[in-house]
Amino acid sequence: MQIRICVLALTLANLSQPAYWAGMKPVSLDEAHSLPVWRRPVALLFVTAMAMPIAFYAWYALLNNFVVEAAGFDGADIGLLHTIREIPVFWPCW
């Protein structure tokens, strides 16, 4: 837990430095139309829309293959694993 907090603090400290943002400027949507296709916001949207399912199913296949073959989980155990994995999502709500 301390490692995660330390990494988060270092990341936020780096983002707060003016040098990090020096080469970046806000671009309005009107200005974005003049950018090359690969630099437009819609290109990032398409790349993200294609990459997310691929990454999710790769993770899902690796996880399920590991827990079934190496750990010997059955269906109920995998359900419990996914339930426990989702608990940290609800912590900020408390």
N, C-alpha and C positions, 0 to 999 in steps of 0.2 A: 504494500500500500504506500509506503514511504517513497519507493522508487517512482511510482506513477505520479505522486504529488510533486516530486522533485523535477521530473521530466516536464510536467505541465508548467511549473513555475519557470523553468528555463525557456520553454517555448514562448510563454507569454512575455518574458523579459526580452527575448530577441525580437518579438513582434513590436514591442514598444519603442525600439530604437529607430530614430529618424532615418538612419542609413538603410534600414531594411526596406522602407517605403520610398526611398529617393527616386528610384527608376520607375515607379508606378504612378499613374495618374488616372483619375476616373474618366470613363468613356461613356458618353451618352448613347442612347440607342440610335439616334440619328447619325452620330459619328461612326457607329459600329458598321453601318452599311458600306462605308468606304474602306473598311479593313479587308484584308484577304479572307477568303472563305474559312481557312483553318483557324483564324483568330477571332471569329465572330462568336458571340455567346451561344448561338444555336449549334455550332460545331461541338462545343463542350457538352451541350445537352445530348446530342446524338452519341458522342463517344461514351458518356456516362450511361446512357440508356442501353448501349450495347455491352459495356463492360460489367455492369452490375449483375445481370443474370449469369454471365459466364463465371464471374468470381464467386457468386453465391453457390452455384451448382458444383463448382470445383471444391469449395469448402465442404459442402454437404456430402459429396461423394467420399472425400477423404475422411471426414469425421465418421460417417456411417461405416465405411470399410474398416477403419481402425477399431471402433468400439465393438463391432461384430466379430472381427477376426482376432484381434489382439486381446481385447478385454473380455470377450465372451458375453456381451450384452444381448439381451433379447428385446422384444418390442416394448415391454413395460419399462425396462431399464433405460432405453433410449428416450422414452417419454419423460421419465423422471429427470434425465440429464437435460433435456430441453427446457423443462420447467425450472430447474435450478439455474440454468443459464440466463433465463429471463428475469430473475429476481433483481439484479442490480439496476435494471431499467426503472423499477418502481421506487428505488431508494430516494431519489430527489423529490418524489411526491409526498414523502412523510414529513 
